């Protein structure tokens, strides 16, 4: 049976957790049938991880200017919309756009756990606008300390 592609195996292992320890990636790659020397596997891990990070940076959303963050959108009560409207075919493009956005956030965060922590922080602040105000405050405090 032919040996699987080194880069495809390494990419498959790193996809769920880009920051997985290199030695752990090598161990898992060995279990999947790779027999290259450790030095070559280590190089493949580093090369693949760098490429995946670069791709995540390219897909990351651009920073929104501070002035644009404070725009308050009107709140729509969930009861105001019939259930049939929330799942209609006309809403699919916006659902897909949100899925793409979440995927970009996940790529920028590096793991599902970190993305969940961010979502919980937004929820704890009460709204996206409140979270962004807190984010600006923390950024200013960190800039003063630096």
Steps between C-alpha positions, in 0.01 A plus 500: 500500500651838404597744774257793536610850399702657781355848461141376478539292817662788689231743376228257611655477849549877536158605367310454830780660705761706317706543817533130581848412629734399215603179678133405539443564127795273419364227731158518336657503152689181585171338606357596160782317322769762428852361523717803421786591736401732788697791353304484171168464681587794725577711191169396342310595818666841517447565128135392510425693821656816352294466183181444699571803722564717194174385344315576826652850511386564142147383587486701824256789496649845476489731799198728517578866579400599853248755373310231311481273804263725691214487252198357676278281288132474582412203719239260366318291754511127416123478545447765232616262226291196409690172519447439128693817413808400697552190287375624164698448181552875464695498827749237380749753356522679835533167682782402264667840547488450877648151468786645293552770765506245782748292302725806466478565873580136571803518271619818670450351847678177417262266682134447572562539874649849459218603264247380760676709768469806277130431442445458874678831564268672251197343670626601847534862385135503396544602136757523224514877543571467872766236429669729245502786752663272757745383233596861422551569871724194546698592187560850637610365840738255335641775276572718805682213674715419196 
